[in-house]
């Protein structure tokens, strides 16, 4: 697991902010990073679709 469950969205948000800043600043990236940039674009579309169907339940059991 890359992130601990209780801060997964927070950490991902911060990392995504950094990626956006780099793209907006036209920072050079390696060919490998460019492949992940394209994959991240597709994954973000999946995330948006998953969010559209997600219902937050404050009363559900949490990991913490």
Backbone as XML, in Angstrom:
<?xml version="1.0"?>
<chain id="A" units="angstrom">
  <residue number="1" name="UNK">
    <atom name="N" x="0.849" y="-1.173" z="0.000"/>
    <atom name="CA" x="0.000" y="0.000" z="0.000"/>
    <atom name="C" x="0.896" y="1.239" z="0.000"/>
  </residue>
  <residue number="2" name="UNK">
    <atom name="N" x="0.696" y="2.127" z="-0.961"/>
    <atom name="CA" x="1.509" y="3.330" z="-1.083"/>
    <atom name="C" x="1.159" y="4.343" z="0.002"/>
  </residue>
  <residue number="3" name="UNK">
    <atom name="N" x="-0.111" y="4.529" z="0.266"/>
    <atom name="CA" x="-0.585" y="5.487" z="1.260"/>
    <atom name="C" x="-1.357" y="4.772" z="2.354"/>
  </residue>
  <residue number="4" name="UNK">
    <atom name="N" x="-1.270" y="5.308" z="3.567"/>
    <atom name="CA" x="-2.106" y="4.787" z="4.636"/>
    <atom name="C" x="-3.534" y="5.239" z="4.357"/>
  </residue>
  <residue number="5" name="UNK">
    <atom name="N" x="-4.491" y="4.366" z="4.614"/>
    <atom name="CA" x="-5.876" y="4.613" z="4.259"/>
    <atom name="C" x="-6.459" y="5.905" z="4.781"/>
  </residue>
  <residue number="6" name="UNK">
    <atom name="N" x="-6.067" y="6.313" z="5.972"/>
    <atom name="CA" x="-6.700" y="7.492" z="6.553"/>
    <atom name="C" x="-6.186" y="8.815" z="5.978"/>
  </residue>
  <residue number="7" name="UNK">
    <atom name="N" x="-5.141" y="8.781" z="5.142"/>
    <atom name="CA" x="-4.654" y="10.010" z="4.491"/>
    <atom name="C" x="-4.448" y="9.819" z="2.990"/>
  </residue>
  <residue number="8" name="UNK">
    <atom name="N" x="-5.012" y="8.762" z="2.441"/>
    <atom name="CA" x="-4.813" y="8.442" z="1.025"/>
    <atom name="C" x="-5.254" y="9.577" z="0.103"/>
  </residue>
  <residue number="9" name="UNK">
    <atom name="N" x="-6.454" y="10.086" z="0.321"/>
    <atom name="CA" x="-6.962" y="11.143" z="-0.558"/>
    <atom name="C" x="-6.203" y="12.450" z="-0.348"/>
  </residue>
  <residue number="10" name="UNK">
    <atom name="N" x="-5.846" y="12.730" z="0.891"/>
    <atom name="CA" x="-5.074" y="13.945" z="1.186"/>
    <atom name="C" x="-3.718" y="13.902" z="0.492"/>
  </residue>
  <residue number="11" name="UNK">
    <atom name="N" x="-2.993" y="12.807" z="0.625"/>
    <atom name="CA" x="-1.678" y="12.685" z="0.003"/>
    <atom name="C" x="-1.765" y="12.719" z="-1.516"/>
  </residue>
  <residue number="12" name="UNK">
    <atom name="N" x="-2.763" y="12.050" z="-2.058"/>
    <atom name="CA" x="-2.934" y="12.031" z="-3.510"/>
    <atom name="C" x="-3.273" y="13.420" z="-4.033"/>
  </residue>
  <residue number="13" name="UNK">
    <atom name="N" x="-4.106" y="14.139" z="-3.304"/>
    <atom name="CA" x="-4.454" y="15.510" z="-3.681"/>
    <atom name="C" x="-3.202" y="16.373" z="-3.769"/>
  </residue>
  <residue number="14" name="UNK">
    <atom name="N" x="-2.348" y="16.288" z="-2.747"/>
    <atom name="CA" x="-1.128" y="17.096" z="-2.722"/>
    <atom name="C" x="-0.184" y="16.725" z="-3.865"/>
  </residue>
  <residue number="15" name="UNK">
    <atom name="N" x="-0.065" y="15.430" z="-4.143"/>
    <atom name="CA" x="0.792" y="14.985" z="-5.245"/>
    <atom name="C" x="0.231" y="15.450" z="-6.589"/>
  </residue>
  <residue number="16" name="UNK">
    <atom name="N" x="-1.086" y="15.386" z="-6.734"/>
    <atom name="CA" x="-1.708" y="15.827" z="-7.980"/>
    <atom name="C" x="-1.518" y="17.326" z="-8.177"/>
  </residue>
  <residue number="17" name="UNK">
    <atom name="N" x="-1.587" y="18.088" z="-7.098"/>
    <atom name="CA" x="-1.320" y="19.529" z="-7.186"/>
    <atom name="C" x="0.077" y="19.785" z="-7.748"/>
  </residue>
  <residue number="18" name="UNK">
    <atom name="N" x="1.076" y="19.029" z="-7.273"/>
    <atom name="CA" x="2.446" y="19.177" z="-7.766"/>
    <atom name="C" x="2.535" y="18.857" z="-9.254"/>
  </residue>
  <residue number="19" name="UNK">
    <atom name="N" x="1.847" y="17.804" z="-9.672"/>
    <atom name="CA" x="1.850" y="17.434" z="-11.091"/>
    <atom name="C" x="1.253" y="18.562" z="-11.937"/>
  </residue>
  <residue number="20" name="UNK">
    <atom name="N" x="0.160" y="19.129" z="-11.473"/>
    <atom name="CA" x="-0.495" y="20.209" z="-12.211"/>
    <atom name="C" x="0.425" y="21.420" z="-12.313"/>
  </residue>
  <residue number="21" name="UNK">
    <atom name="N" x="1.085" y="21.756" z="-11.219"/>
    <atom name="CA" x="2.016" y="22.892" z="-11.231"/>
    <atom name="C" x="3.136" y="22.669" z="-12.247"/>
  </residue>
  <residue number="22" name="UNK">
    <atom name="N" x="3.667" y="21.452" z="-12.299"/>
    <atom name="CA" x="4.717" y="21.146" z="-13.265"/>
    <atom name="C" x="4.215" y="21.281" z="-14.697"/>
  </residue>
  <residue number="23" name="UNK">
    <atom name="N" x="3.010" y="20.781" z="-14.955"/>
    <atom name="CA" x="2.454" y="20.892" z="-16.304"/>
    <atom name="C" x="2.204" y="22.350" z="-16.680"/>
  </residue>
  <residue number="24" name="UNK">
    <atom name="N" x="1.667" y="23.114" z="-15.757"/>
    <atom name="CA" x="1.389" y="24.523" z="-16.026"/>
    <atom name="C" x="2.680" y="25.316" z="-16.220"/>
  </residue>
  <residue number="25" name="UNK">
    <atom name="N" x="3.757" y="24.871" z="-15.568"/>
    <atom name="CA" x="5.044" y="25.536" z="-15.709"/>
    <atom name="C" x="5.866" y="25.007" z="-16.863"/>
  </residue>
  <residue number="26" name="UNK">
    <atom name="N" x="5.271" y="24.108" z="-17.640"/>
    <atom name="CA" x="5.951" y="23.489" z="-18.787"/>
    <atom name="C" x="7.290" y="22.877" z="-18.415"/>
  </residue>
  <residue number="27" name="UNK">
    <atom name="N" x="7.368" y="22.259" z="-17.234"/>
    <atom name="CA" x="8.606" y="21.595" z="-16.827"/>
    <atom name="C" x="8.837" y="20.378" z="-17.710"/>
  </residue>
  <residue number="28" name="UNK">
    <atom name="N" x="10.086" y="20.167" z="-18.063"/>
    <atom name="CA" x="10.449" y="19.006" z="-18.875"/>
    <atom name="C" x="10.296" y="17.732" z="-18.039"/>
  </residue>
  <residue number="29" name="UNK">
    <atom name="N" x="9.770" y="16.690" z="-18.662"/>
    <atom name="CA" x="9.650" y="15.397" z="-17.989"/>
    <atom name="C" x="10.235" y="14.326" z="-18.905"/>
  </residue>
  <residue number="30" name="UNK">
    <atom name="N" x="10.629" y="13.224" z="-18.289"/>
    <atom name="CA" x="11.238" y="12.125" z="-19.040"/>
    <atom name="C" x="10.178" y="11.401" z="-19.859"/>
  </residue>
  <residue number="31" name="UNK">
    <atom name="N" x="10.604" y="10.622" z="-20.839"/>
    <atom name="CA" x="9.642" y="9.823" z="-21.602"/>
    <atom name="C" x="8.809" y="8.905" z="-20.711"/>
  </residue>
  <residue number="32" name="UNK">
    <atom name="N" x="9.439" y="8.325" z="-19.694"/>
    <atom name="CA" x="8.711" y="7.461" z="-18.770"/>
    <atom name="C" x="7.648" y="8.249" z="-18.014"/>
  </residue>
  <residue number="33" name="UNK">
    <atom name="N" x="8.022" y="9.427" z="-17.523"/>
    <atom name="CA" x="7.062" y="10.258" z="-16.809"/>
    <atom name="C" x="5.936" y="10.713" z="-17.732"/>
  </residue>
  <residue number="34" name="UNK">
    <atom name="N" x="6.249" y="10.914" z="-19.003"/>
    <atom name="CA" x="5.210" y="11.297" z="-19.952"/>
    <atom name="C" x="4.186" y="10.177" z="-20.123"/>
  </residue>
  <residue number="35" name="UNK">
    <atom name="N" x="4.664" y="8.927" z="-20.116"/>
    <atom name="CA" x="3.736" y="7.791" z="-20.195"/>
    <atom name="C" x="2.810" y="7.779" z="-18.977"/>
  </residue>
  <residue number="36" name="UNK">
    <atom name="N" x="3.373" y="8.047" z="-17.796"/>
    <atom name="CA" x="2.541" y="8.092" z="-16.591"/>
    <atom name="C" x="1.611" y="9.305" z="-16.607"/>
  </residue>
  <residue number="37" name="UNK">
    <atom name="N" x="2.050" y="10.397" z="-17.210"/>
    <atom name="CA" x="1.177" y="11.568" z="-17.361"/>
    <atom name="C" x="-0.065" y="11.182" z="-18.149"/>
  </residue>
  <residue number="38" name="UNK">
    <atom name="N" x="0.134" y="10.470" z="-19.233"/>
    <atom name="CA" x="-0.992" y="10.041" z="-20.062"/>
    <atom name="C" x="-1.865" y="9.022" z="-19.325"/>
  </residue>
  <residue number="39" name="UNK">
    <atom name="N" x="-1.228" y="8.115" z="-18.601"/>
    <atom name="CA" x="-1.983" y="7.126" z="-17.823"/>
    <atom name="C" x="-2.766" y="7.795" z="-16.704"/>
  </residue>
  <residue number="40" name="UNK">
    <atom name="N" x="-2.174" y="8.810" z="-16.087"/>
    <atom name="CA" x="-2.849" y="9.534" z="-15.018"/>
    <atom name="C" x="-4.086" y="10.258" z="-15.548"/>
  </residue>
  <residue number="41" name="UNK">
    <atom name="N" x="-3.990" y="10.765" z="-16.748"/>
    <atom name="CA" x="-5.144" y="11.410" z="-17.382"/>
    <atom name="C" x="-6.312" y="10.422" z="-17.482"/>
  </residue>
  <residue number="42" name="UNK">
    <atom name="N" x="-6.019" y="9.217" z="-17.934"/>
    <atom name="CA" x="-7.055" y="8.189" z="-18.054"/>
    <atom name="C" x="-7.577" y="7.775" z="-16.677"/>
  </residue>
  <residue number="43" name="UNK">
    <atom name="N" x="-6.669" y="7.644" z="-15.707"/>
    <atom name="CA" x="-7.069" y="7.249" z="-14.359"/>
    <atom name="C" x="-7.946" y="8.325" z="-13.721"/>
  </residue>
  <residue number="44" name="UNK">
    <atom name="N" x="-7.676" y="9.584" z="-14.000"/>
    <atom name="CA" x="-8.501" y="10.674" z="-13.465"/>
    <atom name="C" x="-9.923" y="10.602" z="-14.024"/>
  </residue>
  <residue number="45" name="UNK">
    <atom name="N" x="-10.062" y="10.193" z="-15.264"/>
    <atom name="CA" x="-11.402" y="10.020" z="-15.820"/>
    <atom name="C" x="-12.135" y="8.897" z="-15.093"/>
  </residue>
  <residue number="46" name="UNK">
    <atom name="N" x="-11.430" y="7.819" z="-14.763"/>
    <atom name="CA" x="-12.032" y="6.728" z="-13.993"/>
    <atom name="C" x="-12.434" y="7.213" z="-12.603"/>
  </residue>
  <residue number="47" name="UNK">
    <atom name="N" x="-11.578" y="8.032" z="-11.995"/>
    <atom name="CA" x="-11.851" y="8.562" z="-10.657"/>
    <atom name="C" x="-13.107" y="9.428" z="-10.673"/>
  </residue>
  <residue number="48" name="UNK">
    <atom name="N" x="-13.236" y="10.273" z="-11.675"/>
    <atom name="CA" x="-14.415" y="11.134" z="-11.785"/>
    <atom name="C" x="-15.675" y="10.286" z="-11.916"/>
  </residue>
  <residue number="49" name="UNK">
    <atom name="N" x="-15.611" y="9.249" z="-12.733"/>
    <atom name="CA" x="-16.767" y="8.366" z="-12.897"/>
    <atom name="C" x="-17.099" y="7.658" z="-11.582"/>
  </residue>
  <residue number="50" name="UNK">
    <atom name="N" x="-16.067" y="7.226" z="-10.841"/>
    <atom name="CA" x="-16.307" y="6.560" z="-9.561"/>
    <atom name="C" x="-16.911" y="7.527" z="-8.551"/>
  </residue>
  <residue number="51" name="UNK">
    <atom name="N" x="-16.467" y="8.775" z="-8.565"/>
    <atom name="CA" x="-17.015" y="9.787" z="-7.651"/>
    <atom name="C" x="-18.487" y="10.051" z="-7.941"/>
  </residue>
  <residue number="52" name="UNK">
    <atom name="N" x="-18.847" y="10.011" z="-9.204"/>
    <atom name="CA" x="-20.242" y="10.266" z="-9.574"/>
    <atom name="C" x="-21.180" y="9.245" z="-8.947"/>
  </residue>
  <residue number="53" name="UNK">
    <atom name="N" x="-20.690" y="8.027" z="-8.725"/>
    <atom name="CA" x="-21.540" y="6.990" z="-8.158"/>
    <atom name="C" x="-21.352" y="6.782" z="-6.663"/>
  </residue>
  <residue number="54" name="UNK">
    <atom name="N" x="-20.428" y="7.536" z="-6.049"/>
    <atom name="CA" x="-20.105" y="7.320" z="-4.641"/>
    <atom name="C" x="-21.066" y="8.098" z="-3.751"/>
  </residue>
  <residue number="55" name="UNK">
    <atom name="N" x="-21.529" y="7.435" z="-2.695"/>
    <atom name="CA" x="-22.375" y="8.087" z="-1.707"/>
    <atom name="C" x="-21.640" y="8.039" z="-0.375"/>
  </residue>
  <residue number="56" name="UNK">
    <atom name="N" x="-21.308" y="9.187" z="0.176"/>
    <atom name="CA" x="-20.594" y="9.264" z="1.449"/>
    <atom name="C" x="-21.527" y="8.897" z="2.579"/>
  </residue>
  <residue number="57" name="UNK">
    <atom name="N" x="-21.071" y="7.969" z="3.405"/>
    <atom name="CA" x="-21.870" y="7.536" z="4.544"/>
    <atom name="C" x="-21.047" y="7.792" z="5.801"/>
  </residue>
  <residue number="58" name="UNK">
    <atom name="N" x="-21.348" y="8.870" z="6.483"/>
    <atom name="CA" x="-20.607" y="9.293" z="7.666"/>
    <atom name="C" x="-20.699" y="8.274" z="8.795"/>
  </residue>
  <residue number="59" name="UNK">
    <atom name="N" x="-21.749" y="7.485" z="8.810"/>
    <atom name="CA" x="-21.979" y="6.547" z="9.892"/>
    <atom name="C" x="-21.347" y="5.175" z="9.649"/>
  </residue>
  <residue number="60" name="UNK">
    <atom name="N" x="-20.728" y="4.976" z="8.480"/>
    <atom name="CA" x="-20.131" y="3.678" z="8.200"/>
    <atom name="C" x="-18.883" y="3.469" z="9.045"/>
  </residue>
  <residue number="61" name="UNK">
    <atom name="N" x="-18.490" y="2.217" z="9.176"/>
    <atom name="CA" x="-17.283" y="1.901" z="9.941"/>
    <atom name="C" x="-16.072" y="2.478" z="9.229"/>
  </residue>
  <residue number="62" name="UNK">
    <atom name="N" x="-15.157" y="3.028" z="10.002"/>
    <atom name="CA" x="-13.914" y="3.588" z="9.467"/>
    <atom name="C" x="-12.738" y="2.759" z="9.939"/>
  </residue>
  <residue number="63" name="UNK">
    <atom name="N" x="-11.623" y="2.914" z="9.250"/>
    <atom name="CA" x="-10.395" y="2.203" z="9.615"/>
    <atom name="C" x="-9.688" y="2.840" z="10.805"/>
  </residue>
  <residue number="64" name="UNK">
    <atom name="N" x="-10.174" y="3.993" z="11.239"/>
    <atom name="CA" x="-9.492" y="4.680" z="12.345"/>
    <atom name="C" x="-10.481" y="5.138" z="13.397"/>
  </residue>
</chain>
